[in-house]
Structure formats: C-alpha cells, structure tokens
Amino acid sequence: MNRFLLSLKTFWRTLTDAAFAERVEPLFSPAPTGPDLRILAVLQRDGRLVDFLQEDIDAYGDAQIGAAVRDIHRGCRKSLRDYLTIEPILHGPEESPVNVPADFDPAAIRLIGNVDGKPPFRGVLKHHGWRVSAVHLPSLPATRDETSVLSPAEVEIH
C-alpha cells in the first residue's frame, strides 16, 4: 500500500478508534535503551539492585536490611569495577580547600552555599564527585526488538 494512503488511513482511524489509538501511541514513545540501561541490567543481574530498590523495606529490621545490603553491595561493586572505570572529578580529601576555575564545567562541579559573584571561586570540597572514564559493558542477550527489559522474568518449570 502507498505510504501516503497508509498514513491517511492511520490518521483517520487514530481519530475515530480509541482502541487503535492506544495501540499506535507506544510507537511514538520508544522505550529507553542503550548503555544506561545496560549498566542497570548488569547491576540487577549481579547485585539484584532493582529488586532491592523496588522492595518496601519498612517492615524489615535494621539487621535484616544490613544482611541483605552486604550481598547487594558486593555484587554491585564488583559490576562497577568490572565494567566501568570510575574516578573522582576533584582529587583531594573532603573538607579541604579547593579552587574552582572560571571555565569550570557546571555538569562536573555543583556550587553550593553562598554563591555570589563570578568565578573563579574558592571553597571547601564537600564531595569529590565521580566521572566514568571508560566503559566496558558486556553484551547482553539479544532481544526480539529494542526493549527496555532489565531482567527477564524467571519461571521454574515442574
């Protein structure tokens, strides 16, 4: 079918058929994909991070949470070390004096406190920040399409 005619039919049916419109709408809102989801998938695979963050932990005691967090921390830390090279943005201990140059990158350095005037600034380092300098993400299993699956559902067959 001619694409022009197809577009007209699709336009008209979308206006007149609510169920059809609901099926078409996701085509214009693609699911997020890419390295950002791959690292989240790795953190889920190795440390069950998403499971932990989705869990309501209010009913558990501190000792139970602490025991669970050790395993999650161990797995996620291993993943970060295996697949990313992470380094501080600013070197030096926290609470040490630091100079912020006039050409600083606001994505890399956030100024807090009494920010007045123009750079350069002199302040106290509150957190050194983190930057990814190299990415070595594994290939995840291929999917039928570009989905946002972080972790597949698991079904045990009896």
C-alpha positions, -999 to 999 in steps of 0.1 A, spaced: 0 0 0 12 35 -8 27 51 24 7 83 18 -26 64 18 -15 43 48 -7 75 67 -42 89 59 -59 57 70 -39 56 101 -46 92 109 -84 88 104 -85 55 124 -65 71 152 -91 99 154 -121 76 153 -110 44 171 -97 49 207 -85 13 210 -65 16 178 -50 49 191 -39 32 223 -20 6 202 -4 32 180 7 56 208 36 35 221 51 36 186 58 73 191 72 68 227 102 45 222 113 26 253 147 37 267 176 16 256 214 19 254 243 18 277 224 35 306 200 6 307 228 -20 301 246 -9 333 213 -10 352 207 -45 338 242 -56 349 236 -41 384 204 -61 386 220 -93 373 250 -92 396 236 -74 427 198 -75 424 198 -37 428 165 -31 411 148 -58 432 161 -42 464 151 -6 454 116 -18 444 111 -36 477 93 -18 506 118 -23 534 98 -5 561 86 -38 576 122 -52 580 145 -46 609 179 -30 605 197 -63 610 177 -79 581 184 -50 558 220 -49 567 225 -85 559 207 -81 525 227 -49 517 260 -67 521 252 -91 492 238 -63 471 268 -41 477 292 -69 470 276 -77 436 271 -41 425 306 -31 435 320 -60 415 300 -49 385 311 -13 387 347 -24 389 344 -49 361 326 -28 336 334 9 344 365 28 352 353 54 377 375 83 390 370 113 412 363 146 395 382 166 420 411 150 439 417 157 475 401 149 508 367 162 517 367 194 537 399 205 520 402 239 503 397 239 466 398 265 438 371 264 411 384 280 378 365 305 357 360 279 329 346 251 352 321 227 338 288 231 358 279 195 349 310 183 367 311 208 396 280 220 415 284 251 436 265 251 468 263 275 497 267 313 494 275 315 456 279 352 448 299 369 421 318 355 392 343 327 390 370 318 399 357 306 433 374 294 464 356 269 486 356 237 506 353 203 489 322 186 502 322 156 478 348 149 451 322 137 426 326 108 402 333 105 365 333 75 342 365 75 322 360 41 304 331 18 298 335 -20 291 299 -31 292 292 -67 283 269 -77 255 235 -87 269 214 -114 253 198 -103 221 161 -94 222 134 -96 195 133 -58 194 147 -28 212 130 -34 246 137 -19 280 140 -53 297 164 -50 326 160 -86 339 138 -113 324 111 -129 344 121 -163 357 97 -192 355 106 -226 370 90 -254 351 80 -286 371 
